[in-house]
Amino acid sequence: MDGTPVAGIYQVSGPEFAQMPDNWMPYLAVDNVDARVEKAVAAGAKLMKPIFDIPNVGRLAILILPGGAAMGWITPARGERGQSS
């Protein structure tokens, strides 16, 4: 949008996704993914895989919320286009 990435898509693979049907996973930008995940896990969420970094994109977490819904959180990387972390 106006030269700034606002969406992304990637292929999921690995044993943790073996039984997952095709789907879309929303990601929400958060100010500090590590701190937010710590609070979410304390409240009953489960981390699907360790928090990970994608260079020039950001730091991401994929969670299973207590009600069973999957959700991604990202702290965007500071980029040339004014994105902030």
C-alpha positions, -999 to 999 in steps of 0.1 A, spaced: 0 0 0 17 32 -11 50 14 -14 48 -3 20 42 -40 24 10 -48 42 5 -85 36 26 -116 30 22 -153 23 44 -183 29 42 -220 26 39 -240 58 56 -273 61 68 -296 88 53 -321 113 35 -294 133 14 -286 102 7 -322 90 -29 -323 101 -37 -286 93 -61 -281 64 -53 -253 38 -61 -220 54 -52 -183 59 -35 -171 91 -39 -135 101 -9 -117 115 -12 -87 138 16 -62 143 26 -58 179 51 -35 195 73 -63 211 65 -98 200 86 -115 227 69 -96 256 35 -102 241 41 -139 236 53 -142 272 20 -127 284 -1 -148 260 16 -181 271 11 -172 308 -26 -167 299 -29 -202 283 -18 -197 246 7 -222 231 35 -213 208 34 -234 176 71 -230 170 99 -208 185 97 -171 178 117 -165 146 131 -137 125 127 -131 88 154 -106 76 140 -73 65 105 -84 75 104 -88 112 102 -110 142 72 -135 142 54 -158 165 26 -183 156 3 -191 185 -27 -213 193 -50 -192 215 -68 -208 244 -100 -211 224 -81 -231 196 -77 -203 170 -43 -198 154 -29 -163 152 4 -148 140 20 -118 156 48 -98 141 71 -69 152 80 -54 119 117 -48 111 128 -12 109 130 -7 72 140 19 46 103 28 41 98 41 76 84 9 91 90 9 128 95 -19 154 
